[in-house]
Amino acid sequence: MEPENYKFGGGAAETVLHPIVLFAMIIAILLVLLLPRKYVLVVFLISTFLIPGGQQFLVAGVHVFVFRVIVLTGLIRMLWVKFSSQQPVLGTPWNSVDTAFSLSVVLHALAFTLLYLAAAAAVNQFGYIWDFLGGYFLLRYAIHDETDIRRAIKCFAVLAAIMAICMIREQITGQNIFGLLGGVRLESEVREGRIRSEAVFQHSILAGTFGAVLFPLFAWLWKNGKDRILAVIGALSCMVVTVTCFSSTPVLAFVAGIFAIFFWPFRRYMRLVRWGIVCALLGLSLVMKAPVWFLIAHVGVLGGSSTYHRADLVDTFIRHVGDWWLLGTANNNSWGYFMFDTSNSYVAEGVTGGLFALIFFIATISRSFGRVGNARKAVEGGDRQAEWLLWLLGCALFANTVAFFGISYFDQMKVSWFALLAMVCAATAPYLKQTVASAEPVVDTGMVVAKARSNKLPRSSPRPNAAAVRYR
């Protein structure tokens, strides 16, 4: 049976706020308000990933997490910028990723609230919007260009190193040092005789995934030729974090990221690769006795992995589409054994938000890949460094897409996802803008008659690029 407090997120019955965390929160609030924009990113990431997610105030039954306080501070700063200057709040124009992400969040919150029709559900989803839209757009505000992307990746390298040290200590002592502050467990989880290190995260899988999906970004830091020592530290830390959590999902995400990197020589043929994968899956579905998604049951790489549960979860989710498609469902625990444990982001999105929220969640991923692919084509043969950045951002996206099959990002890990989406928006905007501009036909008034006769574009006018026109 599903624990009752899972339904609306659970939470502590009293305030959990260590004095050190309170002091750190106050310092972070002041820095977010007073420092130049470029440093807001650093303060936000450090405070998010070094303060346990369970640190919170309990106010009139509402859980106000430290993360939410810092996000609110950032949003106040954004409003101040909006109304006190002519500068745009977002570093790059609104795009299809922003639209898809916002719709997925709003539709999820609306469906969940309508499903339960309870005050607790409305409060829960207000917090969800606060976390997701607030955190995402704060990072969109903080990450404008390649310099900001490099700063974010360097910050992640330092954080990964800290996590690696703490998780190694956890393997030695069996205690989580962040548990001394409260908000996460002190005694480490043990499965089949192995300690599953968690560090600051709410689950060992999320801790390992944090490191696993960052590896392509550190590869770019090395490829860029700057901060190579930090790139090596970050990459080694990724490996340590991925291994010490002793879970299959992070290992598979790590391998997926590396696998994607080695596809660089085939970057011009990715359409064929994608269609090849589709055809392979269709072929497997014809010869397999079980549905093709039961391949998930065979990809466990560590003992104790619950890969069959994840395959069965997807199968049960699909067979019960009538239960959840409109507003999600409150009865997934009745589908079968342990079906309340929706340890799959796609399933979790459908169960809690319905089909439309799931569609826009997938659209967020799809539009991100689309922007990366079209921007890479725009710089192909020109700026090799920019092409590598775009390719490795795509590799990080792919690593997250694989990780989503094994876990739902319900703690600080969601901020890593928001940061990647913000990097994609910042990295692709200049090239897609240039491509769209070059697609505009140039009309010379002296050639109007010739154009009317031929009904064709003048030779001197660039022809529209089909890939670019889609983004107009």
Secondary structure, DSSP 4 states (H G I P E B T S, - for coil): ---GGGTTT---SS-B--HHHHHHHHHHHHHHHHS-HHHHHHHHHHHHHHS-TT-EEEETTEEEEHHHHHHHHHHHHHHHHHHHSSS-SSSS---HHHHHHHHHHHHHHHHHHHHH-SHHHHHHHHHHHIIIIIHHHHHHHH--SHHHHHHHHHHHHHHHHHHHHHHHHHHHHSB-GGGGTSSS-SBPEEETTEEE--TTSSSHHHHHHHHHTTHHHHHHHHHTTSSHHHHHHHHHHHHHHHHHTT-HHHHHHHHHHHHHHTTGGGGGGHHHHHHHHHHHHHHHHHH-SS-GGGGGGG---STT--HHHHHHHHHHHHHTHHHHTTT--S-GGGGSTTTT---SHHHHHHHHHHHHHHHHHHHHHHHHHHHHHHHHHHHTTT-HHHHHHHHHHHHHHHHHHHHTTT----STHHHHHHHHHHHHHHHHHHHHHHHHHHHSPP--GGGHHHHHHH-S--TTSPPPPHHHHTT-
